[in-house]
Amino acid sequence: MIYDASKYVFDPPPLISRAHKILIKPSATYPHPYPFSTSREMLGIIIDKIKQVSDADIIVLEGTVSGESVYPIYKSLGYDFQRVLMLDVRDCIWVEIENPLPHPFAVATFWVPNVVLSCDYLISVSPFRTVGNQGILSVRNLLSLLPVSKYKKGSGGGWGSLDEFGWDKVLADLYFTLPFDLAIIDGRKKFSSADESFKGKTDNLGKIFEGEPYDIDREATVMAGLDTQYLDVIKAGKAELES
C-alpha cells in the first residue's frame, strides 16, 4: 500500500499482538542520517505502536559493510530506544539455512544470525534510496543481515564473494530464504546518487510504502520509474513455488 506521508499511521498487524519476539531491520550500515539511513523518527513510531499492542521482546538488528561494530552508528543515528535490544550481526551466532526454492537462482544456503530464526515477526524499515536507476529498497535492506566475515572477498569488507552470481539472483534467493512479514519504505524523502557514495540529491516524495517486501518494492519501482530486475527474478521464483 502507498500512503500519503502526512496521513500515515502505523497500525500494527494482528500477528504482532501474538508475537513473542519481534525483529526490526533498519538500514543503518553507515552513520549518515535520513534519508540515507532509516530515520530515528520512523523507528520510534513503529516501536511505540508495537508496545501499545504487544509485550513482545523487540530486537533491532543491523550489520556494517566493513564488518566493524554497528553500535557507534546506532549512537550517531540516535537509536536510543527504551526496552529495545540493539544487536550487531557480527556478535550473533550464525547458522546456515537452506534456500526453500526447488532450484535456487544463485545461492543454495545463507549464513544468517540465529536471532532472526527465533523471532515470530520480522519487519524491514528502509529509506527510499536509489543508486543510478537502481532501487535500494526493502529487499536490498536484507543484505546486511549476512555476516561480512563469511562473504567478504579479499581483505575488504562487504559481500564481494556473492558478486559473481549476479546481485539480482542473490537478492531473489535472499528474499525467499528470509521471509520478512512486513516492510516499510519511508518515502517522505527520496535520496538519489549516481554511485555508492554519500553525495546525492534529496527530493520530497511525501509517500510511505507499507506491505509485503516484494509488493512494496514493486510499487516504489513503478512510481519512481526504476530498473529493479531482482523483482522479475522473484516473480519467477514465486511462479515455481506455486506450480
Secondary structure as GFF3:
##gff-version 3
##sequence-region A 1 243
A	DSSP	beta_strand	2	4	.	.	.	ID=ss1
A	DSSP	three_ten_helix	5	7	.	.	.	ID=ss2
A	DSSP	alpha_helix	14	17	.	.	.	ID=ss3
A	DSSP	beta_strand	21	26	.	.	.	ID=ss4
A	DSSP	alpha_helix	40	53	.	.	.	ID=ss5
A	DSSP	beta_strand	57	62	.	.	.	ID=ss6
A	DSSP	alpha_helix	71	76	.	.	.	ID=ss7
A	DSSP	beta_strand	85	88	.	.	.	ID=ss8
A	DSSP	three_ten_helix	89	91	.	.	.	ID=ss9
A	DSSP	beta_strand	94	98	.	.	.	ID=ss10
A	DSSP	beta_strand	109	113	.	.	.	ID=ss11
A	DSSP	alpha_helix	114	118	.	.	.	ID=ss12
A	DSSP	beta_strand	121	131	.	.	.	ID=ss13
A	DSSP	beta_strand	134	136	.	.	.	ID=ss14
A	DSSP	three_ten_helix	140	145	.	.	.	ID=ss15
A	DSSP	alpha_helix	148	151	.	.	.	ID=ss16
A	DSSP	three_ten_helix	160	165	.	.	.	ID=ss17
A	DSSP	alpha_helix	167	177	.	.	.	ID=ss18
A	DSSP	beta_strand	182	193	.	.	.	ID=ss19
A	DSSP	beta_strand	201	211	.	.	.	ID=ss20
A	DSSP	alpha_helix	213	224	.	.	.	ID=ss21
A	DSSP	alpha_helix	230	242	.	.	.	ID=ss22
###
